[in-house]
Amino acid sequence: METEARMSRKAWVRATNASDLVHGEVMSLRTTVLGQMLEIRELQAADRRRQTVISELLRIDHRRSTEISELRKALQGQ
């Protein structure tokens, strides 16, 4: 009976240690995921800013192209 009790205690200790280890790993992964979520939000914000700049550059380029076309037409009409 004493051997069974000792084996049971050892099994309980191993299970508790394994549970603590898994809990630590889960907490570590949770911290990693939260950090990555923050990084993703920062990257999304940077991407929105980049898209805004690209859109503005495209508008400027279109305006410049239109002005050049109008100047060519005016020069050809002289």
ROLOMAR-710431 format. One record per residue: residue number from 0; residue in three letters; x, y, z of N, C-alpha, C, O in turn. Coordinates in steps of 0.001 Angstrom, whole numbers, plus 500000, padded with zeros to 6 digits. Example, Ala and Ser with C-alpha at 12.3 -4.5 7.8 and 13.67 -1.06 7.14 Angstrom:
% ROLOMAR-710431
<rec><pos>0</pos><code>ALA</code><n_u>513190</n_u><n_v>494310</n_v><n_w>507800</n_w><ca_u>512300</ca_u><ca_v>495500</ca_v><ca_w>507800</ca_w><c_u>513200</c_u><c_v>496700</c_v><c_w>507800</c_w><o_u>514236</o_u><o_v>496681</o_v><o_w>508465</o_w></rec>
<rec><pos>1</pos><code>SER</code><n_u>512850</n_u><n_v>497750</n_v><n_w>507080</n_w><ca_u>513670</ca_u><ca_v>498940</ca_v><ca_w>507140</ca_w><c_u>512900</c_u><c_v>500030</c_v><c_w>507870</c_w><o_u>513409</o_u><o_v>501138</o_v><o_w>508039</o_w></rec>
% end
This chain:
% ROLOMAR-710431
<rec><pos>0</pos><code>MET</code><n_u>500823</n_u><n_v>498806</n_v><n_w>500000</n_w><ca_u>500000</ca_u><ca_v>500000</ca_v><ca_w>500000</ca_w><c_u>500868</c_u><c_v>501260</c_v><c_w>500000</c_w><o_u>500575</o_u><o_v>502238</o_v><o_w>499313</o_w></rec>
<rec><pos>1</pos><code>GLU</code><n_u>501956</n_u><n_v>501206</n_v><n_w>500798</n_w><ca_u>502856</ca_u><ca_v>502349</ca_v><ca_w>500880</ca_w><c_u>503533</c_u><c_v>502610</c_v><c_w>499535</c_w><o_u>503743</o_u><o_v>503764</o_v><o_w>499162</o_w></rec>
<rec><pos>2</pos><code>THR</code><n_u>503869</n_u><n_v>501567</n_v><n_w>498819</n_w><ca_u>504487</ca_u><ca_v>501697</ca_v><ca_w>497495</ca_w><c_u>503517</c_u><c_v>502363</c_v><c_w>496528</c_w><o_u>503906</o_u><o_v>503230</o_v><o_w>495746</o_w></rec>
<rec><pos>3</pos><code>GLU</code><n_u>502274</n_u><n_v>501960</n_v><n_w>496586</n_w><ca_u>501259</ca_u><ca_v>502584</ca_v><ca_w>495720</ca_w><c_u>501119</c_u><c_v>504061</c_v><c_w>496033</c_w><o_u>501024</o_u><o_v>504879</o_v><o_w>495117</o_w></rec>
<rec><pos>4</pos><code>ALA</code><n_u>501105</n_u><n_v>504414</n_v><n_w>497292</n_w><ca_u>500965</ca_u><ca_v>505816</ca_v><ca_w>497700</ca_w><c_u>502162</c_u><c_v>506622</c_v><c_w>497212</c_w><o_u>501994</o_u><o_v>507731</o_v><o_w>496706</o_w></rec>
<rec><pos>5</pos><code>ARG</code><n_u>503380</n_u><n_v>506072</n_v><n_w>497360</n_w><ca_u>504593</ca_u><ca_v>506750</ca_v><ca_w>496906</ca_w><c_u>504557</c_u><c_v>506938</c_v><c_w>495390</c_w><o_u>504885</o_u><o_v>508014</o_v><o_w>494890</o_w></rec>
<rec><pos>6</pos><code>MET</code><n_u>504163</n_u><n_v>505904</n_v><n_w>494667</n_w><ca_u>504071</ca_u><ca_v>505991</ca_v><ca_w>493208</ca_w><c_u>503011</c_u><c_v>507005</c_v><c_w>492795</c_w><o_u>503188</o_u><o_v>507742</o_v><o_w>491825</o_w></rec>
<rec><pos>7</pos><code>SER</code><n_u>501924</n_u><n_v>507035</n_v><n_w>493528</n_w><ca_u>500855</ca_u><ca_v>507985</ca_v><ca_w>493236</ca_w><c_u>501339</c_u><c_v>509417</c_v><c_w>493453</c_w><o_u>501057</o_u><o_v>510302</o_v><o_w>492645</o_w></rec>
<rec><pos>8</pos><code>ARG</code><n_u>502081</n_u><n_v>509644</n_v><n_w>494564</n_w><ca_u>502619</ca_u><ca_v>510987</ca_v><ca_w>494829</ca_w><c_u>503599</c_u><c_v>511405</c_v><c_w>493739</c_w><o_u>503577</o_u><o_v>512548</o_v><o_w>493282</o_w></rec>
<rec><pos>9</pos><code>LYS</code><n_u>504462</n_u><n_v>510474</n_v><n_w>493323</n_w><ca_u>505430</ca_u><ca_v>510776</ca_v><ca_w>492262</ca_w><c_u>504712</c_u><c_v>511117</c_v><c_w>490958</c_w><o_u>505094</o_u><o_v>512054</o_v><o_w>490256</o_w></rec>
<rec><pos>10</pos><code>ALA</code><n_u>503685</n_u><n_v>510362</n_v><n_w>490648</n_w><ca_u>502906</ca_u><ca_v>510631</ca_v><ca_w>489432</ca_w><c_u>502233</c_u><c_v>511996</c_v><c_w>489528</c_w><o_u>502176</o_u><o_v>512740</o_v><o_w>488549</o_w></rec>
<rec><pos>11</pos><code>TRP</code><n_u>501722</n_u><n_v>512319</n_v><n_w>490722</n_w><ca_u>501073</ca_u><ca_v>513622</ca_v><ca_w>490917</ca_w><c_u>502088</c_u><c_v>514747</c_v><c_w>490748</c_w><o_u>501787</o_u><o_v>515763</o_v><o_w>490121</o_w></rec>
<rec><pos>12</pos><code>VAL</code><n_u>503289</n_u><n_v>514574</n_v><n_w>491302</n_w><ca_u>504349</ca_u><ca_v>515585</ca_v><ca_w>491165</ca_w><c_u>504724</c_u><c_v>515755</c_v><c_w>489698</c_w><o_u>504863</o_u><o_v>516882</o_v><o_w>489224</o_w></rec>
<rec><pos>13</pos><code>ARG</code><n_u>504890</n_u><n_v>514644</n_v><n_w>488971</n_w><ca_u>505225</ca_u><ca_v>514729</ca_v><ca_w>487542</ca_w><c_u>504120</c_u><c_v>515443</c_v><c_w>486768</c_w><o_u>504398</o_u><o_v>516283</o_v><o_w>485911</o_w></rec>
<rec><pos>14</pos><code>ALA</code><n_u>502882</n_u><n_v>515109</n_v><n_w>487070</n_w><ca_u>501752</ca_u><ca_v>515743</ca_v><ca_w>486378</ca_w><c_u>501704</c_u><c_v>517234</c_v><c_w>486692</c_w><o_u>501456</o_u><o_v>518050</o_v><o_w>485805</o_w></rec>
<rec><pos>15</pos><code>THR</code><n_u>501941</n_u><n_v>517590</n_v><n_w>487953</n_w><ca_u>501939</ca_u><ca_v>519006</ca_v><ca_w>488345</ca_w><c_u>503077</c_u><c_v>519748</c_v><c_w>487651</c_w><o_u>502880</o_u><o_v>520854</o_v><o_w>487147</o_w></rec>
<rec><pos>16</pos><code>ASN</code><n_u>504263</n_u><n_v>519147</n_v><n_w>487621</n_w><ca_u>505402</ca_u><ca_v>519774</ca_v><ca_w>486943</ca_w><c_u>505128</c_u><c_v>519952</c_v><c_w>485454</c_w><o_u>505438</o_u><o_v>520994</o_v><o_w>484877</o_w></rec>
<rec><pos>17</pos><code>ALA</code><n_u>504546</n_u><n_v>518931</n_v><n_w>484842</n_w><ca_u>504212</ca_u><ca_v>519024</ca_v><ca_w>483419</ca_w><c_u>503181</c_u><c_v>520121</c_v><c_w>483189</c_w><o_u>503278</o_u><o_v>520881</o_v><o_w>482226</o_w></rec>
<rec><pos>18</pos><code>SER</code><n_u>502195</n_u><n_v>520199</n_v><n_w>484075</n_w><ca_u>501165</ca_u><ca_v>521232</ca_v><ca_w>483951</ca_w><c_u>501779</c_u><c_v>522621</c_v><c_w>484094</c_w><o_u>501435</o_u><o_v>523533</o_v><o_w>483341</o_w></rec>
<rec><pos>19</pos><code>ASP</code><n_u>502682</n_u><n_v>522785</n_v><n_w>485053</n_w><ca_u>503356</ca_u><ca_v>524076</ca_v><ca_w>485238</ca_w><c_u>504188</c_u><c_v>524442</c_v><c_w>484015</c_w><o_u>504213</o_u><o_v>525598</o_v><o_w>483593</o_w></rec>
<rec><pos>20</pos><code>LEU</code><n_u>504863</n_u><n_v>523456</n_v><n_w>483454</n_w><ca_u>505670</ca_u><ca_v>523686</ca_v><ca_w>482259</ca_w><c_u>504795</c_u><c_v>524129</c_v><c_w>481091</c_w><o_u>505113</o_u><o_v>525091</o_v><o_w>480392</o_w></rec>
<rec><pos>21</pos><code>VAL</code><n_u>503700</n_u><n_v>523421</n_v><n_w>480892</n_w><ca_u>502780</ca_u><ca_v>523771</ca_v><ca_w>479800</ca_w><c_u>502196</c_u><c_v>525160</c_v><c_w>480031</c_w><o_u>502078</o_u><o_v>525946</o_v><o_w>479091</o_w></rec>
<rec><pos>22</pos><code>HIS</code><n_u>501834</n_u><n_v>525464</n_v><n_w>481261</n_w><ca_u>501290</ca_u><ca_v>526793</ca_v><ca_w>481572</ca_w><c_u>502317</c_u><c_v>527878</c_v><c_w>481230</c_w><o_u>501972</o_u><o_v>528905</o_v><o_w>480645</o_w></rec>
<rec><pos>23</pos><code>GLY</code><n_u>503573</n_u><n_v>527642</n_v><n_w>481597</n_w><ca_u>504632</ca_u><ca_v>528600</ca_v><ca_w>481270</ca_w><c_u>504789</c_u><c_v>528783</c_v><c_w>479774</c_w><o_u>504966</o_u><o_v>529902</o_v><o_w>479292</o_w></rec>
<rec><pos>24</pos><code>GLU</code><n_u>504724</n_u><n_v>527678</n_v><n_w>479038</n_w><ca_u>504836</ca_u><ca_v>527758</ca_v><ca_w>477580</ca_w><c_u>503655</c_u><c_v>528512</c_v><c_w>476978</c_w><o_u>503831</o_u><o_v>529308</o_v><o_w>476055</o_w></rec>
<rec><pos>25</pos><code>VAL</code><n_u>502463</n_u><n_v>528268</n_v><n_w>477492</n_w><ca_u>501269</ca_u><ca_v>528969</ca_v><ca_w>477002</ca_w><c_u>501399</c_u><c_v>530466</c_v><c_w>477263</c_w><o_u>501086</o_u><o_v>531276</o_v><o_w>476391</o_w></rec>
<rec><pos>26</pos><code>MET</code><n_u>501856</n_u><n_v>530836</n_v><n_w>478447</n_w><ca_u>502017</ca_u><ca_v>532256</ca_v><ca_w>478770</ca_w><c_u>503072</c_u><c_v>532899</c_v><c_w>477865</c_w><o_u>502908</o_u><o_v>534037</o_v><o_w>477425</o_w></rec>
<rec><pos>27</pos><code>SER</code><n_u>504143</n_u><n_v>532174</n_v><n_w>477593</n_w><ca_u>505185</ca_u><ca_v>532676</ca_v><ca_w>476697</ca_w><c_u>504637</c_u><c_v>532879</c_v><c_w>475288</c_w><o_u>504896</o_u><o_v>533900</o_v><o_w>474652</o_w></rec>
<rec><pos>28</pos><code>LEU</code><n_u>503877</n_u><n_v>531893</n_v><n_w>474806</n_w><ca_u>503271</ca_u><ca_v>532016</ca_v><ca_w>473477</ca_w><c_u>502269</c_u><c_v>533160</c_v><c_w>473429</c_w><o_u>502175</o_u><o_v>533867</o_v><o_w>472425</o_w></rec>
<rec><pos>29</pos><code>ARG</code><n_u>501530</n_u><n_v>533339</n_v><n_w>474501</n_w><ca_u>500557</ca_u><ca_v>534433</ca_v><ca_w>474554</ca_w><c_u>501271</c_u><c_v>535778</c_v><c_w>474454</c_w><o_u>500824</o_u><o_v>536674</o_v><o_w>473739</o_w></rec>
<rec><pos>30</pos><code>THR</code><n_u>502378</n_u><n_v>535912</n_v><n_w>475170</n_w><ca_u>503164</ca_u><ca_v>537144</ca_v><ca_w>475100</ca_w><c_u>503678</c_u><c_v>537367</c_v><c_w>473685</c_w><o_u>503649</o_u><o_v>538488</o_v><o_w>473175</o_w></rec>
<rec><pos>31</pos><code>THR</code><n_u>504148</n_u><n_v>536295</n_v><n_w>473054</n_w><ca_u>504642</ca_u><ca_v>536394</ca_v><ca_w>471678</ca_w><c_u>503529</c_u><c_v>536830</c_v><c_w>470734</c_w><o_u>503731</o_u><o_v>537707</o_v><o_w>469894</o_w></rec>
<rec><pos>32</pos><code>VAL</code><n_u>502363</n_u><n_v>536223</n_v><n_w>470870</n_w><ca_u>501228</ca_u><ca_v>536560</ca_v><ca_w>469996</ca_w><c_u>500810</c_u><c_v>538017</c_v><c_w>470192</c_w><o_u>500554</o_u><o_v>538722</o_v><o_w>469216</o_w></rec>
<rec><pos>33</pos><code>LEU</code><n_u>500740</n_u><n_v>538470</n_v><n_w>471438</n_w><ca_u>500363</ca_u><ca_v>539862</ca_v><ca_w>471695</ca_w><c_u>501373</c_u><c_v>540816</c_v><c_w>471062</c_w><o_u>500990</o_u><o_v>541838</o_v><o_w>470493</o_w></rec>
<rec><pos>34</pos><code>GLY</code><n_u>502655</n_u><n_v>540486</n_v><n_w>471160</n_w><ca_u>503687</ca_u><ca_v>541309</ca_v><ca_w>470526</ca_w><c_u>503539</c_u><c_v>541328</c_v><c_w>469021</c_w><o_u>503700</o_u><o_v>542372</o_v><o_w>468389</o_w></rec>
<rec><pos>35</pos><code>GLN</code><n_u>503232</n_u><n_v>540180</n_v><n_w>468444</n_w><ca_u>503056</ca_u><ca_v>540108</ca_v><ca_w>466996</ca_w><c_u>501809</c_u><c_v>540858</c_v><c_w>466551</c_w><o_u>501799</o_u><o_v>541460</o_v><o_w>465478</o_w></rec>
<rec><pos>36</pos><code>MET</code><n_u>500760</n_u><n_v>540828</n_v><n_w>467362</n_w><ca_u>499541</ca_u><ca_v>541574</ca_v><ca_w>467021</ca_w><c_u>499837</c_u><c_v>543068</c_v><c_w>466997</c_w><o_u>499356</o_u><o_v>543779</o_v><o_w>466115</o_w></rec>
<rec><pos>37</pos><code>LEU</code><n_u>500619</n_u><n_v>543549</n_v><n_w>467951</n_w><ca_u>501005</ca_u><ca_v>544957</ca_v><ca_w>467971</ca_w><c_u>501829</c_u><c_v>545285</c_v><c_w>466734</c_w><o_u>501610</o_u><o_v>546313</o_v><o_w>466093</o_w></rec>
<rec><pos>38</pos><code>GLU</code><n_u>502767</n_u><n_v>544423</n_v><n_w>466401</n_w><ca_u>503598</ca_u><ca_v>544650</ca_v><ca_w>465220</ca_w><c_u>502748</c_u><c_v>544661</c_v><c_w>463951</c_w><o_u>502987</o_u><o_v>545471</o_v><o_w>463056</o_w></rec>
<rec><pos>39</pos><code>ILE</code><n_u>501766</n_u><n_v>543775</n_v><n_w>463867</n_w><ca_u>500870</ca_u><ca_v>543737</ca_v><ca_w>462702</ca_w><c_u>500104</c_u><c_v>545051</c_v><c_w>462585</c_w><o_u>499979</o_u><o_v>545604</o_v><o_w>461492</o_w></rec>
<rec><pos>40</pos><code>ARG</code><n_u>499588</n_u><n_v>545556</n_v><n_w>463717</n_w><ca_u>498857</ca_u><ca_v>546834</ca_v><ca_w>463679</ca_w><c_u>499767</c_u><c_v>547967</c_v><c_w>463218</c_w><o_u>499345</o_u><o_v>548828</o_v><o_w>462446</o_w></rec>
<rec><pos>41</pos><code>GLU</code><n_u>501011</n_u><n_v>547971</n_v><n_w>463685</n_w><ca_u>501957</ca_u><ca_v>549005</ca_v><ca_w>463264</ca_w><c_u>502262</c_u><c_v>548893</c_v><c_w>461776</c_w><o_u>502347</o_u><o_v>549906</o_v><o_w>461082</o_w></rec>
<rec><pos>42</pos><code>LEU</code><n_u>502427</n_u><n_v>547675</n_v><n_w>461287</n_w><ca_u>502683</ca_u><ca_v>547469</ca_v><ca_w>459861</ca_w><c_u>501478</c_u><c_v>547876</c_v><c_w>459014</c_w><o_u>501639</o_u><o_v>548441</o_v><o_w>457932</o_w></rec>
<rec><pos>43</pos><code>GLN</code><n_u>500273</n_u><n_v>547591</n_v><n_w>459507</n_w><ca_u>499067</ca_u><ca_v>547995</ca_v><ca_w>458775</ca_w><c_u>498983</c_u><c_v>549517</c_v><c_w>458690</c_w><o_u>498622</o_u><o_v>550063</o_v><o_w>457648</o_w></rec>
<rec><pos>44</pos><code>ALA</code><n_u>499314</n_u><n_v>550199</n_v><n_w>459781</n_w><ca_u>499288</ca_u><ca_v>551662</ca_v><ca_w>459778</ca_w><c_u>500334</c_u><c_v>552206</c_v><c_w>458805</c_w><o_u>500059</o_u><o_v>553148</o_v><o_w>458062</o_w></rec>
<rec><pos>45</pos><code>ALA</code><n_u>501524</n_u><n_v>551620</n_v><n_w>458805</n_w><ca_u>502575</ca_u><ca_v>552043</ca_v><ca_w>457874</ca_w><c_u>502140</c_u><c_v>551792</c_v><c_w>456435</c_w><o_u>502418</o_u><o_v>552606</o_v><o_w>455554</o_w></rec>
<rec><pos>46</pos><code>ASP</code><n_u>501460</n_u><n_v>550675</n_v><n_w>456188</n_w><ca_u>500987</ca_u><ca_v>550361</ca_v><ca_w>454844</ca_w><c_u>499933</c_u><c_v>551366</c_v><c_w>454390</c_w><o_u>499928</o_u><o_v>551784</o_v><o_w>453232</o_w></rec>
<rec><pos>47</pos><code>ARG</code><n_u>499038</n_u><n_v>551754</n_v><n_w>455304</n_w><ca_u>498029</ca_u><ca_v>552765</ca_v><ca_w>454945</ca_w><c_u>498705</c_u><c_v>554088</c_v><c_w>454579</c_w><o_u>498304</o_u><o_v>554753</o_v><o_w>453624</o_w></rec>
<rec><pos>48</pos><code>ARG</code><n_u>499740</n_u><n_v>554468</n_v><n_w>455350</n_w><ca_u>500464</ca_u><ca_v>555708</ca_v><ca_w>455030</ca_w><c_u>501145</c_u><c_v>555587</c_v><c_w>453669</c_w><o_u>501132</o_u><o_v>556531</o_v><o_w>452879</o_w></rec>
<rec><pos>49</pos><code>ARG</code><n_u>501737</n_u><n_v>554431</n_v><n_w>453400</n_w><ca_u>502409</ca_u><ca_v>554201</ca_v><ca_w>452123</ca_w><c_u>501405</c_u><c_v>554274</c_v><c_w>450971</c_w><o_u>501694</o_u><o_v>554863</o_v><o_w>449929</o_w></rec>
<rec><pos>50</pos><code>GLN</code><n_u>500233</n_u><n_v>553677</n_v><n_w>451158</n_w><ca_u>499204</ca_u><ca_v>553715</ca_v><ca_w>450118</ca_w><c_u>498736</c_u><c_v>555145</c_v><c_w>449868</c_w><o_u>498461</o_u><o_v>555521</o_v><o_w>448729</o_w></rec>
<rec><pos>51</pos><code>THR</code><n_u>498646</n_u><n_v>555938</n_v><n_w>450928</n_w><ca_u>498249</ca_u><ca_v>557340</ca_v><ca_w>450782</ca_w><c_u>499281</c_u><c_v>558097</c_v><c_w>449954</c_w><o_u>498922</o_u><o_v>558868</o_v><o_w>449065</o_w></rec>
<rec><pos>52</pos><code>VAL</code><n_u>500557</n_u><n_v>557881</n_v><n_w>450243</n_w><ca_u>501631</ca_u><ca_v>558540</ca_v><ca_w>449493</ca_w><c_u>501596</c_u><c_v>558109</c_v><c_w>448032</c_w><o_u>501721</o_u><o_v>558945</o_v><o_w>447137</o_w></rec>
<rec><pos>53</pos><code>ILE</code><n_u>501428</n_u><n_v>556822</n_v><n_w>447783</n_w><ca_u>501374</ca_u><ca_v>556327</ca_v><ca_w>446400</ca_w><c_u>500193</c_u><c_v>556944</c_v><c_w>445656</c_w><o_u>500335</o_u><o_v>557349</o_v><o_w>444502</o_w></rec>
<rec><pos>54</pos><code>SER</code><n_u>499035</n_u><n_v>557019</n_v><n_w>446299</n_w><ca_u>497856</ca_u><ca_v>557619</ca_v><ca_w>445658</ca_w><c_u>498118</c_u><c_v>559077</c_v><c_w>445311</c_w><o_u>497760</o_u><o_v>559535</o_v><o_w>444226</o_w></rec>
<rec><pos>55</pos><code>GLU</code><n_u>498737</n_u><n_v>559801</n_v><n_w>446226</n_w><ca_u>499038</ca_u><ca_v>561213</ca_v><ca_w>445977</ca_w><c_u>500039</c_u><c_v>561349</c_v><c_w>444828</c_w><o_u>499891</o_u><o_v>562228</o_v><o_w>443980</o_w></rec>
<rec><pos>56</pos><code>LEU</code><n_u>501045</n_u><n_v>560495</n_v><n_w>444795</n_w><ca_u>502017</ca_u><ca_v>560536</ca_v><ca_w>443698</ca_w><c_u>501352</c_u><c_v>560218</c_v><c_w>442360</c_w><o_u>501686</o_u><o_v>560828</o_v><o_w>441344</o_w></rec>
<rec><pos>57</pos><code>LEU</code><n_u>500421</n_u><n_v>559277</n_v><n_w>442352</n_w><ca_u>499704</ca_u><ca_v>558960</ca_v><ca_w>441115</ca_w><c_u>498850</c_u><c_v>560140</c_v><c_w>440655</c_w><o_u>498778</o_u><o_v>560432</o_v><o_w>439462</o_w></rec>
<rec><pos>58</pos><code>ARG</code><n_u>498200</n_u><n_v>560820</n_v><n_w>441613</n_w><ca_u>497405</ca_u><ca_v>562005</ca_v><ca_w>441255</ca_w><c_u>498303</c_u><c_v>563094</c_v><c_w>440672</c_w><o_u>497956</o_u><o_v>563722</o_v><o_w>439671</o_w></rec>
<rec><pos>59</pos><code>ILE</code><n_u>499451</n_u><n_v>563315</n_v><n_w>441297</n_w><ca_u>500388</ca_u><ca_v>564335</ca_v><ca_w>440814</ca_w><c_u>500895</c_u><c_v>563965</c_v><c_w>439424</c_w><o_u>500982</o_u><o_v>564824</o_v><o_w>438547</o_w></rec>
<rec><pos>60</pos><code>ASP</code><n_u>501229</n_u><n_v>562696</n_v><n_w>439220</n_w><ca_u>501724</ca_u><ca_v>562248</ca_v><ca_w>437922</ca_w><c_u>500658</c_u><c_v>562418</c_v><c_w>436846</c_w><o_u>500960</o_u><o_v>562836</o_v><o_w>435728</o_w></rec>
<rec><pos>61</pos><code>HIS</code><n_u>499411</n_u><n_v>562095</n_v><n_w>437185</n_w><ca_u>498322</ca_u><ca_v>562256</ca_v><ca_w>436216</ca_w><c_u>498147</c_u><c_v>563741</c_v><c_w>435860</c_w><o_u>497986</o_u><o_v>564098</o_v><o_w>434693</o_w></rec>
<rec><pos>62</pos><code>ARG</code><n_u>498183</n_u><n_v>564587</n_v><n_w>436882</n_w><ca_u>498047</ca_u><ca_v>566026</ca_v><ca_w>436643</ca_w><c_u>499185</c_u><c_v>566526</c_v><c_w>435747</c_w><o_u>498951</o_u><o_v>567299</o_v><o_w>434818</o_w></rec>
<rec><pos>63</pos><code>ARG</code><n_u>500415</n_u><n_v>566085</n_v><n_w>436025</n_w><ca_u>501571</ca_u><ca_v>566478</ca_v><ca_w>435220</ca_w><c_u>501416</c_u><c_v>565987</c_v><c_w>433788</c_w><o_u>501701</o_u><o_v>566725</o_v><o_w>432844</o_w></rec>
<rec><pos>64</pos><code>SER</code><n_u>500973</n_u><n_v>564762</n_v><n_w>433621</n_w><ca_u>500774</ca_u><ca_v>564201</ca_v><ca_w>432288</ca_w><c_u>499717</c_u><c_v>564997</c_v><c_w>431517</c_w><o_u>499876</o_u><o_v>565269</o_v><o_w>430327</o_w></rec>
<rec><pos>65</pos><code>THR</code><n_u>498651</n_u><n_v>565360</n_v><n_w>432204</n_w><ca_u>497591</ca_u><ca_v>566160</ca_v><ca_w>431575</ca_w><c_u>498131</c_u><c_v>567525</c_v><c_w>431154</c_w><o_u>497840</o_u><o_v>567998</o_v><o_w>430055</o_w></rec>
<rec><pos>66</pos><code>GLU</code><n_u>498907</n_u><n_v>568149</n_v><n_w>432017</n_w><ca_u>499485</ca_u><ca_v>569462</ca_v><ca_w>431694</ca_w><c_u>500418</c_u><c_v>569367</c_v><c_w>430494</c_w><o_u>500409</o_u><o_v>570245</o_v><o_w>429631</o_w></rec>
<rec><pos>67</pos><code>ILE</code><n_u>501225</n_u><n_v>568307</n_v><n_w>430431</n_w><ca_u>502134</ca_u><ca_v>568126</ca_v><ca_w>429293</ca_w><c_u>501336</c_u><c_v>567944</c_v><c_w>428007</c_w><o_u>501685</o_u><o_v>568512</o_v><o_w>426972</o_w></rec>
<rec><pos>68</pos><code>SER</code><n_u>500264</n_u><n_v>567153</n_v><n_w>428069</n_w><ca_u>499420</ca_u><ca_v>566952</ca_v><ca_w>426877</ca_w><c_u>498815</c_u><c_v>568272</c_v><c_w>426421</c_w><o_u>498784</o_u><o_v>568560</o_v><o_w>425225</o_w></rec>
<rec><pos>69</pos><code>GLU</code><n_u>498336</n_u><n_v>569072</n_v><n_w>427362</n_w><ca_u>497744</ca_u><ca_v>570367</ca_v><ca_w>427012</ca_w><c_u>498791</c_u><c_v>571306</c_v><c_w>426423</c_w><o_u>498501</o_u><o_v>572044</o_v><o_w>425482</o_w></rec>
<rec><pos>70</pos><code>LEU</code><n_u>499998</n_u><n_v>571283</n_v><n_w>426968</n_w><ca_u>501067</ca_u><ca_v>572127</ca_v><ca_w>426420</ca_w><c_u>501446</c_u><c_v>571689</c_v><c_w>425011</c_w><o_u>501693</o_u><o_v>572531</o_v><o_w>424148</o_w></rec>
<rec><pos>71</pos><code>ARG</code><n_u>501494</n_u><n_v>570387</n_v><n_w>424769</n_w><ca_u>501802</ca_u><ca_v>569884</ca_v><ca_w>423420</ca_w><c_u>500738</c_u><c_v>570336</c_v><c_w>422421</c_w><o_u>501049</o_u><o_v>570782</o_v><o_w>421316</o_w></rec>
<rec><pos>72</pos><code>LYS</code><n_u>499482</n_u><n_v>570211</n_v><n_w>422833</n_w><ca_u>498387</ca_u><ca_v>570642</ca_v><ca_w>421948</ca_w><c_u>498503</c_u><c_v>572131</c_v><c_w>421661</c_w><o_u>498307</o_u><o_v>572567</o_v><o_w>420527</o_w></rec>
<rec><pos>73</pos><code>ALA</code><n_u>498819</n_u><n_v>572904</n_v><n_w>422682</n_w><ca_u>498947</ca_u><ca_v>574351</ca_v><ca_w>422497</ca_w><c_u>500110</c_u><c_v>574669</c_v><c_w>421561</c_w><o_u>499995</o_u><o_v>575551</o_v><o_w>420710</o_w></rec>
<rec><pos>74</pos><code>LEU</code><n_u>501221</n_u><n_v>573962</n_v><n_w>421710</n_w><ca_u>502374</ca_u><ca_v>574203</ca_v><ca_w>420840</ca_w><c_u>502077</c_u><c_v>573782</c_v><c_w>419408</c_w><o_u>502521</o_u><o_v>574439</o_v><o_w>418467</o_w></rec>
<rec><pos>75</pos><code>GLN</code><n_u>501337</n_u><n_v>572706</n_v><n_w>419233</n_w><ca_u>501004</ca_u><ca_v>572251</ca_v><ca_w>417883</ca_w><c_u>500025</c_u><c_v>573210</c_v><c_w>417212</c_w><o_u>499988</o_u><o_v>573308</o_v><o_w>415985</o_w></rec>
<rec><pos>76</pos><code>GLY</code><n_u>499248</n_u><n_v>573904</n_v><n_w>418000</n_w><ca_u>498263</ca_u><ca_v>574821</ca_v><ca_w>417458</ca_w><c_u>498864</c_u><c_v>576158</c_v><c_w>417050</c_w><o_u>498188</o_u><o_v>576971</o_v><o_w>416419</o_w></rec>
<rec><pos>77</pos><code>GLN</code><n_u>500114</n_u><n_v>576395</n_v><n_w>417398</n_w><ca_u>500733</ca_u><ca_v>577693</ca_v><ca_w>417052</ca_w><c_u>501145</c_u><c_v>577761</c_v><c_w>415614</c_w><o_u>501677</o_u><o_v>578780</o_v><o_w>415172</o_w></rec>
% end
